Amino acid sequence: MDKYNLKELEEKLNRCKNMKLEDVTLDDVDEISSIKIDRRKSSNERILDFIMKVKNPYIFKVNGKLVRISFSDTDKTAEDCITNVLKSLYR
């Protein structure tokens, strides 16, 4: 994990966290399907790689549509939330 500049990544997160969707254009963000992360790495390294590679880790494109993610202070994981959304969509 020495290859990560954690202070720089933290600054990037802080800078991007409060950006509003209205203030972002499609050219300002990455298409999520174009981001390649090595699945053989630990989950922490995959997260750091993602933050490092994307222009904004909170806002990205999915099939050309802007998507903004945020996190709440709960015990639920992102995977739990996504699974629940998919289950409700495909009943």
GUNUTOR-259022 format. One line per field, with one value per atom (N, C-alpha, C, CB): residue number from 0; residue in one letter; atom name; x, y, z. Coordinates in steps of 0.02 Angstrom, whole numbers, plus 32768, in hexadecimal, padded with zeros to 4 digits. Glycine has a CB too. Layout:
BEGIN
lofi	(NUM/...);
vofi	(A/...);
doke	(CA/...);
xx	(X/...);
yy	(Y/...);
zz	(Z/...);
END
This chain:
BEGIN
lofi	(0/0/0/0/1/1/1/1/2/2/2/2/3/3/3/3/4/4/4/4/5/5/5/5/6/6/6/6/7/7/7/7/8/8/8/8/9/9/9/9/10/10/10/10/11/11/11/11/12/12/12/12/13/13/13/13/14/14/14/14/15/15/15/15/16/16/16/16/17/17/17/17/18/18/18/18/19/19/19/19/20/20/20/20/21/21/21/21/22/22/22/22/23/23/23/23/24/24/24/24/25/25/25/25/26/26/26/26/27/27/27/27/28/28/28/28/29/29/29/29/30/30/30/30/31/31/31/31/32/32/32/32/33/33/33/33/34/34/34/34/35/35/35/35/36/36/36/36/37/37/37/37/38/38/38/38/39/39/39/39/40/40/40/40/41/41/41/41/42/42/42/42/43/43/43/43/44/44/44/44/45/45/45/45/46/46/46/46/47/47/47/47/48/48/48/48/49/49/49/49/50/50/50/50/51/51/51/51/52/52/52/52/53/53/53/53/54/54/54/54/55/55/55/55/56/56/56/56/57/57/57/57/58/58/58/58/59/59/59/59/60/60/60/60/61/61/61/61/62/62/62/62/63/63/63/63/64/64/64/64/65/65/65/65/66/66/66/66/67/67/67/67/68/68/68/68/69/69/69/69/70/70/70/70/71/71/71/71/72/72/72/72/73/73/73/73/74/74/74/74/75/75/75/75/76/76/76/76/77/77/77/77/78/78/78/78/79/79/79/79/80/80/80/80/81/81/81/81/82/82/82/82/83/83/83/83/84/84/84/84/85/85/85/85/86/86/86/86/87/87/87/87/88/88/88/88/89/89/89/89/90/90/90/90);
vofi	(M/M/M/M/D/D/D/D/K/K/K/K/Y/Y/Y/Y/N/N/N/N/L/L/L/L/K/K/K/K/E/E/E/E/L/L/L/L/E/E/E/E/E/E/E/E/K/K/K/K/L/L/L/L/N/N/N/N/R/R/R/R/C/C/C/C/K/K/K/K/N/N/N/N/M/M/M/M/K/K/K/K/L/L/L/L/E/E/E/E/D/D/D/D/V/V/V/V/T/T/T/T/L/L/L/L/D/D/D/D/D/D/D/D/V/V/V/V/D/D/D/D/E/E/E/E/I/I/I/I/S/S/S/S/S/S/S/S/I/I/I/I/K/K/K/K/I/I/I/I/D/D/D/D/R/R/R/R/R/R/R/R/K/K/K/K/S/S/S/S/S/S/S/S/N/N/N/N/E/E/E/E/R/R/R/R/I/I/I/I/L/L/L/L/D/D/D/D/F/F/F/F/I/I/I/I/M/M/M/M/K/K/K/K/V/V/V/V/K/K/K/K/N/N/N/N/P/P/P/P/Y/Y/Y/Y/I/I/I/I/F/F/F/F/K/K/K/K/V/V/V/V/N/N/N/N/G/G/G/G/K/K/K/K/L/L/L/L/V/V/V/V/R/R/R/R/I/I/I/I/S/S/S/S/F/F/F/F/S/S/S/S/D/D/D/D/T/T/T/T/D/D/D/D/K/K/K/K/T/T/T/T/A/A/A/A/E/E/E/E/D/D/D/D/C/C/C/C/I/I/I/I/T/T/T/T/N/N/N/N/V/V/V/V/L/L/L/L/K/K/K/K/S/S/S/S/L/L/L/L/Y/Y/Y/Y/R/R/R/R);
doke	(N/CA/C/CB/N/CA/C/CB/N/CA/C/CB/N/CA/C/CB/N/CA/C/CB/N/CA/C/CB/N/CA/C/CB/N/CA/C/CB/N/CA/C/CB/N/CA/C/CB/N/CA/C/CB/N/CA/C/CB/N/CA/C/CB/N/CA/C/CB/N/CA/C/CB/N/CA/C/CB/N/CA/C/CB/N/CA/C/CB/N/CA/C/CB/N/CA/C/CB/N/CA/C/CB/N/CA/C/CB/N/CA/C/CB/N/CA/C/CB/N/CA/C/CB/N/CA/C/CB/N/CA/C/CB/N/CA/C/CB/N/CA/C/CB/N/CA/C/CB/N/CA/C/CB/N/CA/C/CB/N/CA/C/CB/N/CA/C/CB/N/CA/C/CB/N/CA/C/CB/N/CA/C/CB/N/CA/C/CB/N/CA/C/CB/N/CA/C/CB/N/CA/C/CB/N/CA/C/CB/N/CA/C/CB/N/CA/C/CB/N/CA/C/CB/N/CA/C/CB/N/CA/C/CB/N/CA/C/CB/N/CA/C/CB/N/CA/C/CB/N/CA/C/CB/N/CA/C/CB/N/CA/C/CB/N/CA/C/CB/N/CA/C/CB/N/CA/C/CB/N/CA/C/CB/N/CA/C/CB/N/CA/C/CB/N/CA/C/CB/N/CA/C/CB/N/CA/C/CB/N/CA/C/CB/N/CA/C/CB/N/CA/C/CB/N/CA/C/CB/N/CA/C/CB/N/CA/C/CB/N/CA/C/CB/N/CA/C/CB/N/CA/C/CB/N/CA/C/CB/N/CA/C/CB/N/CA/C/CB/N/CA/C/CB/N/CA/C/CB/N/CA/C/CB/N/CA/C/CB/N/CA/C/CB/N/CA/C/CB/N/CA/C/CB/N/CA/C/CB/N/CA/C/CB/N/CA/C/CB/N/CA/C/CB/N/CA/C/CB/N/CA/C/CB/N/CA/C/CB/N/CA/C/CB/N/CA/C/CB/N/CA/C/CB);
xx	(8029/8000/802B/7FD1/806C/8099/8091/80E1/8076/8072/8039/8068/8010/7FD8/7FEC/7F9A/7FDE/7FE7/7FA5/7FFD/7FA0/7F60/7F49/7F66/7F77/7F65/7F46/7FA3/7F64/7F4A/7F05/7F7B/7EFC/7EBB/7E85/7EC0/7E99/7E6A/7E55/7E89/7E85/7E75/7E46/7EB6/7E51/7E25/7DDF/7E41/7DD9/7D97/7D73/7D9D/7D97/7D79/7D63/7DAA/7D8B/7D7C/7D3E/7DB9/7D38/7D03/7CC2/7D1A/7CC7/7C8E/7C52/7CA2/7C5E/7C28/7C15/7C3A/7C31/7C1E/7BD6/7C4D/7BB2/7B6C/7B67/7B42/7B37/7B2C/7B1F/7AF1/7AFC/7AEC/7B2B/7ABD/7B60/7B9E/7BCE/7BC0/7BBA/7BE6/7BCB/7BED/7BF7/7BE3/7BF9/7C01/7BDF/7BF2/7C3D/7BCB/7C5C/7CA4/7CCE/7CB7/7CB0/7CD5/7CDF/7CB0/7CBC/7CBD/7CCC/7C7A/7CDC/7CED/7CB0/7D23/7CB0/7C7F/7C95/7C7A/7C69/7C7B/7C93/7C3F/7C78/7C8B/7CD3/7C5B/7CEF/7D33/7D68/7D3A/7D53/7D82/7D93/7D64/7DD2/7DE9/7E0F/7E16/7DF8/7E16/7E2A/7DE5/7E66/7E80/7E5D/7ECE/7E35/7E0E/7E39/7DD8/7E77/7EA3/7EBF/7EDD/7EB7/7ECF/7E9E/7ED9/7EB6/7E8B/7E54/7EB4/7E1F/7DE8/7DFF/7DAD/7E2B/7E45/7E6C/7E70/7E95/7EBD/7E90/7EF1/7E5B/7E2C/7E09/7DF8/7DF7/7DD7/7E08/7DBF/7E45/7E77/7E86/7EB8/7E89/7E93/7E5A/7E98/7E1D/7DE3/7DE7/7DA2/7DF3/7DF8/7E2F/7E04/7E66/7E9E/7E90/7EDB/7E6C/7E61/7E2B/7E51/7DF6/7DBD/7DC8/7D7D/7DA6/7DA9/7D85/7D8B/7D4B/7D24/7D06/7CEC/7D1B/7D02/7CB9/7D2C/7C9B/7C55/7C25/7C4E/7C3E/7C13/7C33/7C06/7C0D/7C27/7BED/7C4A/7BFC/7BC9/7BBB/7BDE/7B7C/7B67/7B3D/7B3E/7B56/7B34/7B23/7AF4/7B52/7B49/7B1E/7B2B/7B06/7ADE/7B08/7A9E/7B02/7B26/7B08/7B26/7B34/7B1F/7B49/7B26/7B28/7B4C/7B40/7B36/7B76/7B6E/7B7E/7B9C/7B5F/7B6F/7B6A/7B3E/7B83/7B86/7B66/7BCE/7B42/7B24/7B4A/7AD8/7B42/7B66/7B3E/7B76/7B3E/7B19/7B46/7AD7/7B2C/7B51/7B46/7B3D/7B18/7B0B/7B45/7ACA/7B56/7B8B/7B6C/7BB2/7B96/7B7F/7B61/7BB9/7B7F/7B66/7B20/7B96/7B13/7AD1/7A9D/7AD1/7AAF/7A81/7A73/7A9D/7AA6/7A9E/7A74/7AE2/7A81/7A5B/7A11/7A76/7A02/79BC/799A/79B9/79BE/79A2/7993/79D2/79C2/79B9/797F/79FA/797A/7943/7900/794B/78FC/78BC/78AC/78BF/78DF/78D3/78BE/7911/78D8/78CD/78A2/790F/786F/783F/7812/7817);
yy	(7FC5/8000/803F/8000/8036/806F/809B/8058/807E/80A4/80D7/8075/80D7/8106/8142/80E3/817D/81BA/81C7/81F7/81AF/81B1/81F9/818C/8225/826C/828A/8295/827B/8293/8276/8282/8236/8216/8233/81CA/8241/825E/82A5/8261/82CB/830E/8309/8332/82D8/82CF/82BE/8296/8291/827F/82BB/8248/82E3/831E/8351/833E/8359/8388/8371/838F/8330/8315/8308/82D6/82FE/82E9/8318/82E1/8358/8388/83A5/83BF/838B/83A3/8390/8386/83BF/83B2/8397/83F3/836B/834C/8382/831C/83B7/83EC/8411/841E/840F/8433/8408/844A/83CC/839D/8390/835B/838E/837C/8334/83AD/8317/82D2/82CC/82BC/8301/82FE/8302/8337/8317/831E/82DC/834E/82A7/8269/822D/825E/81F5/81B8/818B/8192/8166/8131/80F7/811C/80E1/80AE/806D/80A0/805C/801D/8020/800C/805C/8061/805D/80A2/805C/8059/800F/807A/7FFF/7FBA/7FB5/7FA3/7F89/7F7F/7F35/7F93/7F28/7EE4/7EC1/7EE5/7E90/7E6C/7E3F/7E42/7E36/7E0C/7E32/7DF1/7E74/7E9D/7E98/7EE6/7EAD/7EAF/7EE3/7EBF/7EDE/7F0E/7F55/7EFC/7F5F/7FA2/7FBD/7FA2/7F93/7FA9/7FB8/7F73/7F91/7F9E/7FE1/7F65/7FF0/8031/806A/8034/8063/8096/809F/8086/8067/806A/8090/8023/8081/80A2/80EE/8086/8101/8148/816A/8152/8147/8163/816B/8137/813B/8139/8167/80F4/8171/8198/81E2/8181/820A/8252/8267/8276/8248/8258/8216/828D/81FF/81BE/81C0/81A8/81FA/8200/8209/823A/8220/822B/820B/8278/81E3/81C3/81B8/817F/819D/818E/8144/81A7/8133/80EE/80F1/80CF/80D3/80D6/811E/80AC/814B/8190/81BB/8191/819F/81C5/81D4/819E/8211/8223/8201/826F/81E6/81C5/81E1/8177/81F4/820B/81DB/8253/81C7/819A/81C0/815C/81AA/81C6/818C/8201/8197/8163/817B/814D/814D/815E/8138/814D/814D/8130/80F6/8165/80BD/8082/8044/8079/800C/7FCE/7FAD/7F9E/7FC7/7FAA/7FB8/7FC6/7F86/7F8F/7FA8/7F4D/7FC2/7FD7/7F9B/7FF6/7F62/7F25/7F14/7EEA/7F1A/7F0E/7F3D/7F17/7F7D/7FAF/7FA2/7FF5/7F93/7F86/7F47/7F7F/7F14/7ED6/7EE3/7EA1/7F0B/7F1B/7F41/7F43/7F70/7F96/7F67/7FCE/7F3C/7F0D/7EDD/7EE6/7EC5/7E98/7EBB/7E7F/7EFA/7F1D/7F2E/7F5E/7F38/7F46/7F09/7F64/7ECF/7E92/7E5F/7E74/7E75/7E46/7E28/7E68);
zz	(8000/8000/8000/803C/7FFC/7FFC/7FBD/8001/7F88/7F4A/7F4A/7F10/7F7D/7F82/7FAC/7F9F/7F93/7FB9/7FDC/7F8B/8019/803D/804B/807E/8058/8063/8024/8079/7FEB/7FAB/7F9D/7F72/7FAA/7F9F/7FCE/7FA9/800C/803B/8024/8082/800C/7FF2/7FB6/7FDD/7F8B/7F51/7F68/7F23/7F99/7FB3/7FD0/7FE9/7FF7/8015/7FE0/8046/7FAD/7F77/7F50/7F47/7F43/7F19/7F3F/7EF8/7F80/7FA7/7FA3/7FEF/7FA3/7FA5/7F61/7FD3/7F2C/7EEA/7EDC/7EB3/7EBF/7EAE/7E68/7EB5/7E5E/7E1C/7DE7/7E20/7DFA/7DCA/7DB1/7DEB/7DD8/7DC7/7D9E/7E05/7D8C/7D69/7D23/7D90/7CF2/7CAE/7CA0/7C79/7C6C/7C5B/7C4E/7C1D/7C35/7C27/7C66/7BF9/7C9E/7CDD/7D02/7D0A/7CEC/7D12/7CE4/7D36/7D03/7CDF/7CD5/7D04/7C9F/7C94/7CC0/7C47/7CED/7D1E/7CFE/7D4B/7CC4/7CA3/7C87/7C6B/7C81/7C67/7C9E/7C41/7CDC/7D14/7D21/7D55/7D1A/7D25/7D67/7CEA/7D92/7DD4/7DD9/7E0E/7DF0/7DF7/7E31/7E03/7E21/7E55/7E81/7E33/7E6F/7E98/7ED4/7E6E/7ED4/7F0B/7F46/7EF6/7F80/7FBB/7FB0/7FFC/7FD6/7FCE/7FDB/7FFC/800C/801A/7FDF/8059/7FC1/7F87/7F4A/7F74/7F42/7F0B/7F14/7F06/7F52/7F60/7F52/7FAA/7F69/7F5E/7F13/7F83/7EEF/7EA6/7E84/7E89/7E99/7E7C/7E88/7E99/7EC6/7ED7/7EAF/7F22/7EA6/7E82/7E38/7E8C/7E1A/7DD2/7DB9/7DBD/7DDF/7DC7/7DD2/7DE9/7DA8/7DB1/7DF1/7D74/7DFD/7E38/7E52/7E28/7E8D/7EA6/7EBC/7EDF/7EC0/7ED5/7E9B/7F04/7E62/7E28/7DEC/7E1C/7DC8/7D8C/7D5C/7D9D/7D21/7CEF/7CEF/7CA8/7CE6/7CDA/7C9A/7D18/7C65/7C24/7C10/7C25/7C1C/7C07/7C35/7BC5/7C6C/7C9D/7CDA/7CB1/7CF4/7D31/7D6D/7D3B/7D98/7DD5/7E0E/7DD0/7E44/7E7F/7EB8/7E93/7ED9/7F12/7F52/7F0B/7F88/7FCA/7FFB/7FDD/8036/8068/80A8/8075/80C9/8109/813F/810B/817C/81B4/81D1/81EA/81AD/81C4/81BD/819C/81D3/81CC/8189/8203/8160/811E/80F0/8100/80C8/8096/8055/808B/802A/7FE8/7FC3/7FBE/7FCA/7FAA/7FC2/7FB7/8004/801F/7FFF/806C/7FFB/7FDF/7F96/7FE8/7F70/7F28/7F1E/7F05/7F45/7F41/7F4F/7F72/7F81/7F92/7F59/7FD3/7F3B/7F03/7EC9/7EEC/7EB8/7E80/7E8E/7E72/7ECB/7EDC/7ED2/7F24/7EE7/7EE1/7E98/7F0B/7E6F/7E28/7E00/7E0A/7E13/7DEC/7E0F/7DDA/7E31/7E51/7E1F/7E87);
END
